[in-house]
Amino acid sequence: MDPVTHGLVGATLSQSFSDKDKFRVASLTGLGAAMLADIDFFISSASDPLLNVEIHRQFTHSLIFIPVGALIATVLLWWFVRKYLSFKEIYLFSLAGYATAGLMDYFTSYGVHLLWPFTNERFALDIISVFDPVFTLGIVTLTGLAFYKRQKLFSGLALLWIIGYLSFGFSQHRKALQTTIQLALQNGHEIEQIVVKPTIANQLLWSARYISQQKIYSYGIRLSPFSDPVTYEGESSPLLNWQTEYASIQGSTLYKDIQRFSDLSDGFLIKHPDHKNVIGDGRYSMLPTTLSPLWGISVDNTKPYDHVEFGTYRDASPEVRNEFLDMLLGRDIQH
């Protein structure tokens, strides 16, 4: 989830149990603590580009790290709020704010290492986009009113908004999943892996991908609360059998990096159709109906002991934006 929304959710929870005379400073403490978890975004290595991708949403977002993260936030914030709060109070508000960080990322479509270091599995409910302006606007309005008026009523309403919106996302996800399973059955496909998630900044247009017989299939699904789903058949692409294709360099740095990227992509690896020697994450693209990955790794077989390069491949052309808008509004797509 984006840092601003992280901070707002942390502020909402902290102010919900604060005294009126400490309401605003409690809000700011929760806001700062919630945003601190994303400090892992700045951990990187020039020699190993995949390190940043692996480390983000890892240990700083795990459940076991929450008390430690809250303590770090407390020490940092103590210099700014010590005139208004005791060390214990700072810690309690920081604990509330920091605890929301990993949990909110759990609801998004990329996942988080909630149980690090016991497992490296990413957990994701896929019920809300990493950036959702409607969700954020509701929180900033209600939490802002609570901050201005110093009234818990608005904090409670903000919490109800968060719970209600996420519940709506859960319902939409279930509908998208059921629709995708029906599409696969109609096509005679046995689903081996499946992922459905909302497209960027909305809860209406969903992206569906599934693997069947070593191929990835994509669909766009427009879900209105008041009408039947509108489906858009997308592209299909062979799943990359990287273990076989790169068997000759097994044990090399390059081979290990491909394996790392496969784990990060949950096995949805495909060759990028527009970039030679690029292996992409088949779960993400600009349009739910295309299999042109948003990001991937450049593989150079002539340098098996060098790390791969990580790159992004966004196409925000007018044609792409217009097609996205057509699907978002439930219109017919003309190819």
WOCORTA-V53634 format. One record per residue. N is the residue number from 1. SS is DSSP state (A for helix, B for strand, O for the rest). PSI is psi in degrees with one decimal (NA if undefined). D_CENTER is the distance of its C-alpha to the mean C-alpha in Angstrom with 2 decimals. Layout:
n = [N;N]
ss = [SS;SS]
psi = [PSI;PSI]
d_center = [D_CENTER;D_CENTER]
This chain:
n = [1;2;3;4;5;6;7;8;9;10;11;12;13;14;15;16;17;18;19;20;21;22;23;24;25;26;27;28;29;30;31;32;33;34;35;36;37;38;39;40;41;42;43;44;45;46;47;48;49;50;51;52;53;54;55;56;57;58;59;60;61;62;63;64;65;66;67;68;69;70;71;72;73;74;75;76;77;78;79;80;81;82;83;84;85;86;87;88;89;90;91;92;93;94;95;96;97;98;99;100;101;102;103;104;105;106;107;108;109;110;111;112;113;114;115;116;117;118;119;120;121;122;123;124;125;126;127;128;129;130;131;132;133;134;135;136;137;138;139;140;141;142;143;144;145;146;147;148;149;150;151;152;153;154;155;156;157;158;159;160;161;162;163;164;165;166;167;168;169;170;171;172;173;174;175;176;177;178;179;180;181;182;183;184;185;186;187;188;189;190;191;192;193;194;195;196;197;198;199;200;201;202;203;204;205;206;207;208;209;210;211;212;213;214;215;216;217;218;219;220;221;222;223;224;225;226;227;228;229;230;231;232;233;234;235;236;237;238;239;240;241;242;243;244;245;246;247;248;249;250;251;252;253;254;255;256;257;258;259;260;261;262;263;264;265;266;267;268;269;270;271;272;273;274;275;276;277;278;279;280;281;282;283;284;285;286;287;288;289;290;291;292;293;294;295;296;297;298;299;300;301;302;303;304;305;306;307;308;309;310;311;312;313;314;315;316;317;318;319;320;321;322;323;324;325;326;327;328;329;330;331;332;333;334;335]
ss = [O;O;A;A;A;A;A;A;A;A;A;A;A;A;A;O;O;O;O;A;A;A;A;A;A;A;A;A;A;A;A;A;A;A;A;A;A;A;A;A;A;A;O;O;O;O;O;O;O;A;A;A;A;A;A;O;O;O;A;A;A;O;A;A;A;A;A;A;A;A;A;A;A;A;A;A;A;A;A;A;A;O;O;O;O;O;A;A;A;A;A;A;A;A;A;A;A;A;A;A;A;A;A;A;A;A;O;B;O;O;O;B;O;O;O;O;O;O;O;O;O;O;B;O;O;O;O;B;O;O;O;O;A;A;A;A;A;A;A;A;A;A;A;A;A;A;A;A;A;O;O;A;A;A;A;A;A;A;A;A;A;A;A;A;A;A;A;A;A;A;A;A;A;A;A;A;A;A;A;A;A;A;A;A;A;A;O;O;O;O;O;O;B;B;B;B;B;B;O;O;O;O;O;O;B;B;B;B;B;B;B;B;O;O;B;B;B;B;B;B;B;B;O;O;O;O;O;O;O;B;B;B;B;B;B;B;B;B;O;O;O;A;A;A;A;O;A;A;A;O;O;O;A;A;A;A;A;A;A;A;A;A;A;A;O;O;O;O;B;B;B;O;O;O;O;O;O;B;B;B;B;O;O;O;B;O;O;O;O;O;O;O;B;O;B;B;B;B;O;O;O;O;O;O;O;O;O;O;B;B;B;B;O;O;O;O;O;A;A;A;A;A;A;A;A;A;A;A;O;O;O;O;O;O;O]
psi = [149.9;152.1;-37.0;-47.1;-39.5;-50.9;-41.8;-41.7;-42.1;-41.0;-40.5;-46.1;-39.9;-42.8;-18.2;-18.7;25.0;152.0;156.1;-37.3;-13.3;12.4;-49.3;-40.4;-31.9;-39.8;-47.0;-34.1;-46.7;-38.2;-48.6;-41.0;-40.0;-36.2;-21.5;-31.6;-29.9;9.6;-21.8;-15.6;-25.5;0.4;117.7;170.6;125.2;-29.8;-16.4;84.8;-25.1;-13.5;-44.4;-39.4;-38.4;-40.1;-26.6;133.7;30.1;-110.2;-35.0;-14.2;0.4;154.7;-38.8;-20.5;-8.9;-49.0;-34.9;-46.3;-40.7;-36.8;-41.6;-44.7;-39.8;-45.7;-42.0;-41.3;-19.7;-36.7;-23.5;-28.4;10.8;-22.2;-16.7;-25.6;148.0;165.8;-39.5;-42.9;-41.3;-42.5;-42.1;-43.1;-36.0;-39.6;-44.2;-45.5;-46.7;-34.4;-25.9;-21.7;-59.1;-36.8;-39.4;-38.4;-27.0;-30.6;-15.5;-175.5;6.9;-29.2;168.8;149.8;70.9;-33.5;18.7;140.0;12.4;-25.1;150.8;9.7;137.3;133.5;132.0;133.0;-17.3;39.3;-3.0;145.9;155.0;-33.1;117.4;101.1;-31.4;-45.4;-48.0;-40.0;-41.3;-41.4;-46.6;-33.7;-51.9;-41.5;-34.0;-42.0;-40.3;-42.3;-43.0;-44.3;-11.5;51.2;128.1;-18.6;-45.1;-31.3;-43.0;-40.0;-37.1;-41.8;-39.0;-37.9;-44.8;-49.1;-43.4;-43.5;-41.7;-33.7;-39.5;-41.6;-39.5;-41.3;-41.3;-40.2;-43.1;-41.3;-42.7;-39.8;-45.8;-40.1;-41.0;-41.0;-40.4;-40.3;-41.7;-40.3;-41.7;-31.3;0.5;27.4;134.8;117.3;125.1;-37.7;149.1;144.4;127.2;139.3;154.9;147.0;171.8;131.1;22.6;168.2;6.9;-42.8;121.7;149.0;130.5;130.8;137.5;156.2;131.0;125.0;50.7;26.7;146.2;132.6;140.6;146.6;149.5;136.9;117.4;118.8;111.8;139.7;-16.0;6.9;171.2;155.6;143.8;123.9;146.4;112.1;133.7;-157.2;163.7;154.3;143.5;137.4;135.2;120.8;77.5;-28.6;-38.0;-46.2;-32.0;25.6;-29.2;-19.7;22.1;134.9;-11.9;167.9;-41.3;-45.6;-44.1;-35.8;-37.6;-39.5;-41.3;-43.8;-34.0;-42.2;-42.2;-30.2;8.0;29.6;-0.9;61.7;133.0;161.7;136.8;127.3;-20.0;-2.4;114.3;139.7;20.9;126.5;126.8;162.5;108.6;-1.3;-19.0;131.0;170.3;-35.1;144.4;-15.5;-1.4;158.5;51.6;96.7;144.4;-29.5;160.8;-175.2;141.1;127.2;124.5;103.5;-20.4;-7.3;66.5;-16.6;17.1;151.3;153.8;162.7;138.4;133.6;161.5;149.0;63.1;137.0;99.9;39.1;159.5;-36.8;-42.8;-43.9;-40.6;-39.3;-38.3;-44.7;-39.4;-44.6;-38.6;-35.0;-0.3;22.6;161.0;142.0;127.3;116.2;NA]
d_center = [5.99;8.87;11.90;14.26;12.67;12.27;15.93;17.08;15.93;17.62;20.63;20.92;21.18;23.55;25.83;26.09;28.50;30.15;33.78;34.56;36.13;33.06;30.52;29.38;29.29;27.34;24.74;24.51;24.38;21.44;19.63;20.38;19.54;16.05;15.32;17.06;14.41;12.59;15.96;14.83;13.34;17.07;18.07;19.07;22.08;24.03;25.47;22.32;19.45;17.17;17.54;15.02;12.30;13.49;14.03;10.91;9.43;12.66;15.91;15.30;12.68;14.95;17.19;20.29;19.56;19.32;23.12;23.28;20.55;22.35;25.61;24.49;23.34;26.71;28.70;27.10;27.42;30.90;32.52;31.41;31.89;34.64;37.20;35.45;33.87;35.06;33.13;32.49;31.18;28.85;27.49;27.04;25.18;23.03;22.39;21.25;18.95;17.50;17.02;14.54;12.01;10.90;11.48;9.34;6.19;7.79;7.70;4.21;4.01;3.32;5.56;8.06;11.79;13.30;16.65;17.19;19.98;21.18;18.73;16.24;14.29;10.52;10.17;7.79;9.48;7.65;9.61;8.00;6.38;4.57;8.35;10.91;14.41;16.26;14.41;14.86;18.41;19.48;18.54;20.11;23.18;23.88;22.99;24.95;27.88;27.80;27.90;30.72;32.80;31.95;31.76;29.69;30.05;27.36;25.09;25.66;24.94;21.62;20.68;21.96;19.87;16.63;17.85;19.18;16.22;13.93;16.97;17.22;13.68;14.80;17.99;16.52;14.42;17.73;19.64;17.48;17.77;21.51;22.03;20.54;22.76;25.69;25.18;25.20;28.34;30.01;29.52;30.85;27.75;27.00;23.26;22.46;18.64;16.44;12.90;12.48;9.64;10.19;10.79;10.04;11.61;13.31;13.94;16.87;16.00;14.05;13.54;15.31;16.03;18.46;20.73;24.44;27.32;25.48;24.08;20.70;21.08;18.94;19.35;18.37;18.95;19.89;20.10;22.53;23.52;27.11;27.53;26.90;23.85;24.35;23.29;23.17;24.04;22.31;23.03;23.49;23.60;25.05;22.80;23.66;25.93;25.36;27.43;30.45;30.01;29.71;32.02;34.58;32.50;31.33;31.14;30.56;27.83;26.60;26.50;24.61;21.97;21.56;21.24;18.55;16.54;17.28;15.91;12.61;12.59;13.81;17.07;16.13;18.20;20.31;22.54;21.59;24.24;24.85;24.70;27.18;26.26;22.49;20.41;17.06;13.92;15.06;11.88;10.91;13.64;14.80;16.42;15.65;19.21;19.29;18.65;18.62;15.59;13.59;14.07;16.51;19.34;22.97;25.45;29.06;31.35;34.10;32.26;31.24;31.26;28.98;25.24;23.20;21.85;18.17;17.77;15.85;17.67;16.79;19.55;19.73;23.34;25.08;25.37;21.66;21.07;23.99;22.95;19.50;21.46;23.97;21.53;19.85;23.43;24.49;27.06;28.65;27.48;30.37;30.00]
